[in-house]
Amino acid sequence: MPSTTAWNFSVYLEYGQVYLMPAWGDSDSPGEEMDDMVDLLGHAFDPGIASGKDSTVFVLPHRDAFGVPLQAQLWDSEPPKDLGGWDEAFEASLIAGERGVTWVSPTVEGVDIPVPAGRYRARISGRGLLRPPWDEELDEKAFSDQYRIQLWPTTDMAPPERLLRWPHPETCSCI
């Protein structure tokens, strides 16, 4: 059985978009990477995911979520594909920088997942996507979202793919 290390974070999701990019040294600025992400966003809406040179963007079926749990897991080899109980799932290849991989959404501060620098395959899963309608006031207690990202080393930078598509977007505030 592969071994794993896990970290738990509280993350923010804005505009239904999450960007995953290398986390470089302390003086880095996400400016250039964010420009690349905006370009990728146009390619991500239909399949839900798109990857560029070293970054990935994925789109979820609602607009905002505040203070929701993210569990990041580092595996020494590909983990079991346990997608039961998850609503959305994607896989993508990523490059980790000096500080790991940054999980960030537009206009909010991201979190650095502290994996060693290198190439990874990532499986990103989300569940609990029910949300109040657009016209209801946002309240942190209203969010039931949960996310998981599983990372394992790879030498193959395979294209991204959608593994699961949530079948009920009409029950949330879709982007």
C-alpha positions in Angstrom: 0.0 0.0 0.0 1.4 3.4 -0.9 2.3 5.7 2.0 0.8 9.2 2.4 1.3 12.5 4.2 -1.7 14.8 4.6 -2.3 18.5 5.3 -5.6 20.2 6.1 -6.4 23.8 5.0 -9.4 26.1 5.0 -9.7 27.6 1.5 -11.8 30.1 -0.4 -13.4 29.6 -3.8 -14.4 32.6 -5.9 -16.2 32.6 -9.3 -16.2 28.8 -9.3 -12.5 28.7 -10.4 -9.4 27.1 -8.8 -5.9 27.6 -10.1 -3.1 25.2 -9.3 0.4 26.5 -10.0 4.0 26.1 -8.8 4.8 27.8 -5.5 8.3 29.3 -6.1 10.5 31.3 -3.6 9.4 33.9 -1.1 9.8 36.8 -3.5 7.7 35.3 -6.3 4.7 37.1 -7.7 1.8 35.2 -9.2 1.5 37.9 -12.0 2.8 35.9 -15.0 1.3 32.6 -13.8 -2.1 34.3 -13.2 -2.0 35.7 -16.8 -1.5 32.2 -18.1 -4.4 31.0 -15.9 -6.7 33.6 -17.4 -5.8 32.4 -20.8 -6.4 28.8 -19.8 -9.8 29.6 -18.2 -11.4 30.1 -21.7 -10.4 26.5 -22.5 -11.7 25.0 -19.2 -15.4 25.9 -19.2 -16.8 22.9 -21.2 -14.5 20.2 -20.0 -14.1 21.8 -16.6 -10.3 21.6 -16.6 -7.4 22.9 -18.7 -3.6 22.7 -18.3 -0.8 24.9 -19.6 3.0 24.8 -19.4 3.1 24.2 -15.6 -0.4 25.3 -14.3 -3.9 24.0 -14.3 -7.3 25.6 -13.8 -10.5 23.8 -13.0 -14.1 25.1 -12.9 -16.7 24.0 -10.4 -20.5 24.3 -10.8 -21.0 27.3 -8.4 -19.7 30.7 -7.7 -18.3 31.1 -4.2 -17.4 29.1 -1.1 -15.7 30.5 2.0 -13.7 28.7 4.6 -14.2 25.2 3.2 -12.0 22.3 4.0 -9.3 21.1 1.6 -7.2 18.0 2.4 -4.0 17.8 0.5 -2.4 14.3 0.4 1.1 13.5 -0.9 1.4 9.8 -1.9 4.6 8.0 -2.9 2.7 6.3 -5.8 -0.7 6.5 -7.4 -3.4 6.2 -4.7 -6.5 4.0 -5.0 -9.1 5.7 -7.2 -11.7 6.0 -4.4 -14.2 8.3 -6.0 -17.3 7.0 -4.3 -19.0 9.9 -2.4 -17.4 12.6 -4.5 -19.4 14.8 -6.8 -16.7 16.2 -9.1 -13.2 14.8 -9.9 -10.4 15.7 -12.2 -6.8 14.6 -12.8 -4.0 16.8 -14.1 -0.2 16.9 -14.2 1.4 19.7 -12.2 4.8 21.1 -11.5 5.7 21.9 -7.9 8.1 24.8 -7.2 10.4 25.4 -4.2 7.4 25.8 -1.8 5.2 23.2 -3.5 1.9 23.8 -5.3 -0.3 26.9 -4.8 -4.1 26.4 -4.6 -5.7 29.8 -5.4 -8.9 31.3 -6.6 -9.4 34.8 -8.1 -9.3 37.7 -5.7 -8.5 35.6 -2.6 -5.3 34.5 -1.0 -4.2 31.0 -1.8 -2.5 28.2 0.2 0.8 26.5 -0.6 0.7 22.8 -0.4 4.3 22.0 0.8 5.3 19.1 -1.5 8.9 18.7 -2.7 9.7 20.4 -6.0 9.1 18.1 -9.0 6.4 16.8 -11.3 3.2 15.3 -10.0 -0.1 13.9 -11.1 -3.0 15.3 -9.1 -6.5 14.0 -8.5 -8.8 16.8 -7.4 -12.2 15.9 -5.9 -15.1 17.9 -4.6 -18.3 17.2 -2.8 -21.2 18.9 -1.0 -21.7 21.4 -3.8 -25.2 22.5 -2.8 -25.3 26.3 -2.5 -27.8 29.1 -1.8 -29.1 30.9 -4.8 -27.4 34.1 -6.2 -29.7 36.4 -4.4 -29.3 35.0 -0.9 -26.7 36.6 1.4 -23.5 34.6 1.7 -23.0 33.0 5.1 -20.1 30.7 5.9 -22.5 28.2 7.5 -24.2 27.8 4.1 -21.2 26.1 2.6 -21.0 22.3 2.6 -18.2 22.0 0.1 -15.2 19.8 0.8 -12.2 19.3 -1.4 -9.3 16.9 -1.7 -6.2 16.9 -3.8 -4.1 13.8 -4.0 -0.6 14.2 -5.5 1.9 11.6 -6.4 5.3 11.8 -8.3 5.3 11.2 -12.1 7.6 11.5 -15.0 4.7 11.7 -17.5 3.0 15.0 -18.0 -0.3 13.6 -19.2 -3.2 15.8 -20.3 -5.9 16.7 -17.8 -9.1 14.8 -17.6 -12.5 15.0 -15.9 -13.3 11.8 -14.0 -16.7 12.8 -12.5 -19.2 15.5 -13.4 -21.7 16.5 -10.8 -25.2 15.8 -12.2 -27.2 18.5 -10.4 -25.9 22.0 -11.3 -29.5 23.3 -11.3 -29.4 23.1 -7.4 -26.7 25.6 -7.1 -25.5 29.0 -8.3 -23.8 28.0 -11.5 -21.2 30.3 -13.1 
